[in-house]
């Protein structure tokens, strides 16, 4: 009987194909499983860094006045001395972080802990954010003071619970968290400050002994958990209009490193330079010069008739309402700054800096470092595009030399 050679030759081939398919399927399933496990694996929180080893002041240096810092029982002890405020600062600088430390007052005196701080011209007077230690009847411990710059930027005058958190005759645990422009403080587990501010994104840590006649302060358990580094990135490339689209009236062009918007009063349409991308939570920073006509920085907006967009506008104008908050195709004026605020913050005919932070439901606007708006937008639009405006019916000349953004999508913010 002649063997069925055709049948015999197919069996090994089928076996090989079956085996290859099984191996391939197993490999794909393993890759998918590894990818799934990797995707679901929670991000590991960085380990805290001890800034003080309990034995030496390695990594620290004294600047400013003549207060003294010594080590006793594994604690840093600062004592009032002659001269101005004295600081024991870290030689390293830090960006985003969580800082924990304990404080006790042997002899009550004004003090604090600087963070994201600097020295003028690199070696001079210390300036920057300070988490206050305030044993006075005012009780603003845990508030935020801008040392040698703007003064108080987050007081506790309306927060009785926070004012009572500090124990004047015992150890107190402080926590400062700084992520991008969002800064919070707590004292003994009680939230004190909840600040949004864009002045500094990195700097050194420093222990302060305030000038005066009395004060002896102890610090221990000083540890910092690094949380990365937030940074501004160009939204406009300073070369062309890439990433933007012009709609409506007027003209936008780049000249001598400036973004120039012009229009005539005969043009009834609003002109807008709008981003191609939409953004959720972010900070945006512009340097502008308003020469003639009404302009604005739109954010969380969508294209809509009859004005081209619907959404929030941070006002830009040569004379009034700069840094105010307006909602086009919505609630109209939400906040208009007073003449007193503008006199303090706005520089007519000069370059000005404005920042807008949209974090969750909270909207904060600063004009040249001075806060003009702090608003909770309950239930409002959570995302949208960013745009620069030329107001219809105005002779317009507005210029920008910087448009930058910081994405904040992974930063949580309270809304109360």
Buried (B, 14 or more C-beta within 10 A) or exposed (E): EEEEEEEEEEEEEEEEEEEEEEEEEEEEEEEEEEEEEEEEEEEEEEEBBEBBEEEEBEEBEBBBBEBBBEBEEEBBBBBBBEEBBBBBBBEEEBBBBBBBBBBBBEEBBBBBBBBBBBBEEEEEBBBBBBBBBBBEEEBBBBBBBBBBBBEEBBBBEEBEEBBBBBBEEEBBEBBBBBBBBBBBBBBBEBBBBBBBBBBBBBBBBBBBBBBEEEBBBBBBBBBBBBBEEBEBEEBBEEEEBEEBBBBBBBBBEBEEEBBBBBBEEEBEBBBBBBBEEEBBBBBBBBBBBBBBBBBBBBBBBBBEEEBBBBBBBBBBBBEBBBBBBBBBBBEEEBBBBEEEBBEEBBEEEEEBBBBBBBBBBBBBBBBBBBBBBBBEBEEBBEBBBBBBBBBBBBBBBBBBBBBBBBBBEEBEBEEE
